[in-house]
Amino acid sequence: MNKILFIGATGFIGSHLFKEIKASCKNRSMVVLHKNFKFFDFESFDAIVGDFTSIDLDHFKRFKPDTIFHLGRIRGNGVFGRLRAANKGKNGNTRIVKYLSKNNLSPRIFYFSGTLVYGNKRSENADEKSVIDPTSFSKEYYRAEKPWYRESIKLNANISMFRLPWVVGKGSWFYHHYVQIALKHGFVPLYSKGENWMSLIDVHDCCSLAHYISRKSEIFKIVNLYNPNLIVKQTEFVEMISDILNTPVKRIRLRRKIFRDNAFNEAMGFSLKVSSIHTDLYNNFQFKINDLKTLIEQNI
């Protein structure tokens, strides 16, 4: 029986991943719980309450996990808030890395990040070998994942960095920045000119793909978790939402402001075609949602 440790199991992606793995196979699970959880949902699991940056790590030695899924991220408001949060996350992750090494614990580790780390590539593709050039919120948050990235590139490391594109699901950015505005204000926002490329994946497909890769014996240092069939321009994405909701489109100008936090504007104008060097992984995986219309209809 595999022993799995979840960090960040109550977040948007983490909660779906937890349900995916819980439903698909028999495991013993330890869950680090920080915010937005009900004890009832985790009463049959080994639950540790606290921030991953400060919990008693001797729980890890007691549990001896075979696999760790790390989706934890400390959030902050504004540039300085994100910097403080990222530094706290960096220190917390460094602490875990050192503890595992000191206690001779060597689980398979899967750390979840995002494709914002590749920067705005406009119409270029970005695979796992692309240069890191963080944009938007990732400018600050990338600091927190550096301890894991440094470990992952070492010889014989058992760490995989998962980099996610726009993950679509109920309650995600998709709902807050598109659907909610359409329902409340009567228009679907088109941010800037809408010529930016968006790489999309359904949250259930994302978690299924992560689980599928985690069961492979081969260790992949970096994997972009994306759906090759769902790479569209924002104009196409917005027009599809408009058609489904029968709501008009309204363009929202994104202006760069001096001495202001421009992370949101950079994120919504971010353009990237995600690709992968691990073609066999995608050739042998069956996505459940492969077209834009179904993706949106299933998640509104």
N, C-alpha and C positions, 0 to 999 in steps of 0.2 A: 504493500500500500504506500503510495507516494504521499509525502508530507509537504504541504504547500503553505508558505507564509505570504500573506497579502498585506501590502502597505498601500493605503489609499483605496480601500475596497468600498468606500461609501460615496466616492465621487461619481461623476457622470459616466465615465468609461469604466472605472474600477467596479462599480456596482453591477454593470452588465457582464464584465469579465468574471466576477465572482459567481453570478448566477449561471453563466455558461459552463464553467468548470464544475460547479457543484452538481449540475444536472447531468453532465455527460460521463462522469466517472467517479469511482469511489476513492476518496482521498481523506486524509486527516488534514485539517486546516487550522492555522493560527491566523487571526485577523487583528491588525493594529487599527483601532478605532479612535478617531479624533473628533469629528463633527458630523452632525446630521445623520444620526443612526438611532435605531430602536433596538434595545437589548433583546426583545422578542425575536428579531430576525437572526440573531447570532447566538441564541442560548445553547445551541448544540455544538458550538465551536469554541476553540480555545481563544478567547477574546482578551486583548490587552488594550486598555484605555489610556490614550495619551498621544502626544505629538511624537513623530518618529525621531525628532531631533533630541528628545529628552527622556524617552522611555528607558526602563531598565533593560539593557541588552542581554542580561543573563537569561531572559525568557527565550532568546534565540538559542542559547546553548542547551537549555532544558528541552526545547522542542526539536532541535537538530533538523532543520528543514532540508528537503532534497531540492526544492525549487522556491525561489522568491520572485514574486511579481511586485515590482515597485512602481506605483503610480502616484506616490505622495509628492505634493508640491506645496510649499508655503507661499501664500499669496500676499501681495501688498498693493496699496493704492498709490498711483503716481510713480514717477521715476525713482524717487528716493525711497518710497515704500517698497517698491519691487527690489531695489538694491539691498535694502535691509533684509527682506524676505529671502532673497537669493543667497546672501551670505550666511544666513541662518541655516538654509537648506544645504549649502555647501559644507558647513561645519558638521551638520548632522549626518550627511552622507559619508564624509571623511571618517567620522566616528564609527559608523557601521562597517566600512571597509576595513579599518584597523582592527576592530573587534573580531570580525570573521577570520582575519589572518592570524591574529594572536591566539585564537582558540581552535585553530585548525578545522574550521568549518568551511566547506567548499561546495555550497549548493549552486545549482544553475540559477543565474540571476538574469531577469529580464526587466530592463529599465525603460520606461515609457517617456518619450520626448516628442518633439514636433518638427515638422519640416520648415518652420520659420527659421530654423538654424541655418538653412542654406541661403537665406536672403532672397531678395526680389530678383528673379532670373528672367522676368518678362516672358518671352516665348521659348526659353531654353529648357531642356530637360535637366533634372537633377537626380542622379542615382547615389548610391552609398559612397562612391569615391569622390563626389563633388566637394569643393572647398567649403568650409564652414564660414559663413558671413552673416551672423544673426541680424535679424530685423525685427521691428515692432517689440512686443513684449519679451521676445527671446533675447534681446540685447542684454537684459538684466538676468532673466531666469536661466540662461545658459550656464551661468557661473555655478549654479547648484548641481548640475549634472556632470561637471568636469571631473570630480573624483571617480565616478564610474567610467567615464570615457577613458581616462588615463589607465585605469585597470583593464579595460576591455581590449586595449591594443597591445597588452603584454603577451608574451609567448605563453601558450597553454592556458590563457584566461578563459573562464567559463561564464563570461558576461556577454549578453547581447543587448545592444541599444536598439529599441524599436522607435522609429520616427514616423509619426502619424500626420496625415494631411488634414483637411477639413472633415471631421467626423460628424455625420448627420444623424440626429436622433431627437426624440421628444425631450425638451428641456435643455437642448444644447444651444450653442451660438446661433444655429439655424433658426430656432424658435425665437430667441430674444431679439435678434437683429433683423429678422425678416418677417416671420409669421406674426409675432406679437404686434409689431408696428402696423402691419397690414390690417389686423383685426381691430386695433385701437384707433388708428388714424385714417383708415380707408385707402391706403396706397401701399404698394410694395416698393421699398427703397432700392434704387440702383446707385450704388456708391461710385462716385466719380464717373468716368466714361463707360465703365463696365467691360473694358477690353482685356482685363486681366484674366489669366487662366486659373481655374480652380480645380484642384484634384480632390475628389470626394470619395467617401466610403461610408456605407451604412454602419451604424454602431454595432449591430449584431454580427455583420460580416467581419468587422474589424476585430472583434473579440474572438470569433471563431478562427480567424487567420492567426492571431497571436497564439491561441491554444494549440492549433495545428503545428505551428513552427516549434513551440516549446516541447513537443513530444518527439521531435526529430533528434537523432543521436548526434548529428553534426551541429557544431556550434557556429553560428553566424554572428560575426562581430557587430555588424550594423545591418538592420533590415528596415527598408521603407515599407510600412504597412499601408497599401493603397489598392484601389481597384482600377486596373488598366482601362476598363470600359467606361469609367466615370470621370473623364477629364474634359471640362467644358469651360467656355468663357462665361463670365458673370452675367452678361446680357442674356445668354441662353438659359442660365439658371433662374434668373429673375423673371423672365418671360414665362417660364414653365410654372412658377409659383403663381404668377398673375393669372394664367389661364385656369389653373386648378381652383383658385380662390375667387375667380371672376372679379378681380380687383385691379385697377390701373397701376401702372408703374410711374414712379416719380424719381427723377434724378436728384441725388444728394451730393453736392460738391464737397470734395475733401481738400481743404486748404491747409498747407503747412503753416503752423504758427510759431513764431520766434519765442524762445524761452517758455514754451508750453509743452505738455506731454502729447506727443504725436503718435503714440503707440497704436491707438485705435485706427487712426487714418491709415497708418502704414499697413496694418493687418488687413483692412478692407480693400486696400489697393494692391495688396501682395499678389504677385503673379508667378506661378511655377507649375511646370508639368513634371509631376513626380514619375520616376521610372526606377528600375532596379536591375542590378547585375545578377540577381538570383532568379533567373528566368524559370528554372525548374520548379521552384516553389509555387509560382503562379500558374504554371501549366498543369499542375497536379492538384490545384485547389478549386473547389466549386463555390463561386459566389452565389448567394441567393438573390441579390438585387443587382442587376447589370444595366438598367436603363434609368434615365433621369426622372421620367414621369412616375415610375413606381417608387423610386427613392423618396420623392417628395410626398406622394400620396400616402405612403406607409408611415410617414413621420410628422404629418400635420396633426 
